[in-house]
Amino acid sequence: MSSLLLNIGLFQGCWLICVLGGANGLPWLGLFAAAAVVWAHLRAAPRPRREALLITAAAALGAFWDGQIAGHGWVAYTGGTPARWLPPLWIIAMWASFATLLNRSLRFLHGRYGLALVTGGLLAPIAYAAGAALGAATFPDKTVAMLASGGGWALLLPVLVALAARWDGFAAAPYPTAADAQRDSAETVRGV
């Protein structure tokens, strides 16, 4: 239970640092915070390579999605974006840190894609609104922004949950072989 609370606490702290850093012209703070959270997560994972794949996929999907809502003008991030269809780097860092929840504190969503859809659809607009309230973003049309963020997350969270189940670095292999044990041991030693 304490490791789950730590997992949630680390993500929430990272989220806050990313948002406040982005809002105050210090986006590198979020990058450092996310790097620390991801590093700690990978160090704790019995099979870190799988978790690294998940984190990379989540960051890529997040960059694509938040790039879309920024590019269409539904959300304007404070400090701008590197290109019209790319979100700020602190947003991508936030997605990477979010992925650390998927096989830990959000494990209960594995196989529950309807619940993941509802969870993403309802909670994402709250997170976006909180970020905007802290000065990290503005919404030219708040209704459109809330619908877009909720709709996007309603689609993305089930995809991320499916990827998490596939690349679960915290679950034991169902029937480990000697080769699996040797590879996992080598990954742990290398810190991959």
SVG drawing of the C-alpha trace seen along z (x, -y; Angstrom):
<svg xmlns="http://www.w3.org/2000/svg" viewBox="-19 -33 44 55">
<polyline fill="none" stroke="black" stroke-width="0.4" points="0.0,0.0 2.8,-2.5 4.4,-1.9 1.1,-2.7 0.8,-5.9 4.4,-6.8 3.7,-6.2 0.6,-8.5 2.5,-11.1 5.5,-11.2 3.3,-11.7 1.2,-14.4 4.3,-16.2 5.7,-15.9 2.4,-17.1 2.5,-20.2 6.1,-21.0 5.5,-20.6 2.5,-22.9 4.0,-25.6 7.3,-25.4 5.4,-25.8 3.3,-28.6 6.3,-30.6 8.7,-30.2 10.7,-27.5 9.8,-24.4 13.1,-22.7 11.9,-22.1 9.2,-19.8 11.7,-18.0 14.0,-17.3 11.1,-16.3 9.7,-13.8 13.2,-12.4 13.6,-11.8 10.2,-10.1 10.8,-7.9 14.3,-7.0 13.0,-5.9 10.2,-4.0 12.5,-2.1 14.9,-1.3 12.0,0.2 10.7,2.3 11.7,5.9 11.5,5.7 12.5,2.1 12.8,2.5 9.1,3.2 8.3,0.2 10.6,-2.0 8.7,-0.9 5.4,-1.9 6.8,-5.2 8.1,-5.9 4.8,-5.0 2.8,-7.2 5.1,-10.1 4.7,-9.7 0.9,-9.4 0.7,-12.3 2.9,-14.5 0.6,-13.6 -2.6,-14.3 -1.6,-17.5 0.0,-18.6 -3.4,-18.2 -5.3,-20.2 -2.7,-22.9 -2.5,-22.9 -6.2,-23.2 -6.2,-26.1 -8.3,-24.4 -5.7,-24.9 -2.9,-27.5 0.0,-26.5 1.8,-29.3 5.1,-29.9 4.0,-28.5 4.9,-25.4 8.1,-24.5 5.9,-24.1 2.3,-24.5 1.5,-20.8 3.8,-20.0 3.1,-20.6 5.7,-22.1 8.4,-19.6 7.0,-19.8 3.7,-18.4 5.5,-15.4 7.4,-15.0 4.1,-14.9 2.8,-12.1 6.0,-10.1 5.5,-10.5 1.8,-9.6 2.9,-6.3 4.5,-5.3 1.0,-5.0 -0.3,-2.5 1.2,0.7 1.2,-0.4 -1.6,-2.5 -3.8,-2.3 -3.3,1.5 -7.0,1.9 -7.8,0.6 -6.1,3.6 -8.7,5.3 -11.4,2.8 -11.4,0.7 -14.9,-0.8 -13.8,-2.0 -10.6,-3.4 -12.7,-5.2 -15.0,-6.8 -12.1,-7.6 -10.1,-9.3 -13.2,-11.2 -14.2,-12.5 -10.8,-13.2 -8.8,-14.7 -10.9,-17.9 -10.5,-18.4 -6.7,-18.1 -6.6,-20.5 -8.8,-23.0 -6.6,-22.8 -3.5,-23.4 -5.2,-26.4 -6.2,-27.7 -2.5,-27.6 -1.6,-29.6 -0.1,-26.8 -2.7,-27.1 -5.6,-29.1 -8.7,-28.0 -10.0,-30.2 -13.3,-28.3 -13.5,-26.4 -16.3,-24.1 -14.5,-23.0 -11.3,-22.5 -13.0,-20.4 -14.8,-18.3 -11.6,-17.8 -9.5,-16.9 -12.2,-14.5 -12.8,-12.9 -9.1,-12.4 -8.4,-10.9 -11.5,-8.7 -9.8,-7.2 -6.2,-7.3 -6.5,-5.9 -7.9,-2.5 -5.0,-2.3 -2.5,-3.1 -4.0,-0.5 -3.8,2.1 -0.2,1.2 0.5,1.3 -0.9,4.8 1.3,5.9 4.5,4.3 4.0,4.8 7.4,4.6 5.9,5.2 4.1,8.5 5.9,11.8 6.1,13.7 3.3,16.4 5.7,19.2 9.3,17.9 11.9,19.8 15.6,19.9 16.2,17.5 13.6,15.0 15.2,15.1 18.6,14.5 17.4,11.6 15.4,10.0 18.4,10.3 20.7,8.7 18.1,5.9 18.0,5.2 21.8,5.2 22.2,2.8 19.3,0.7 17.5,0.9"/>
</svg>
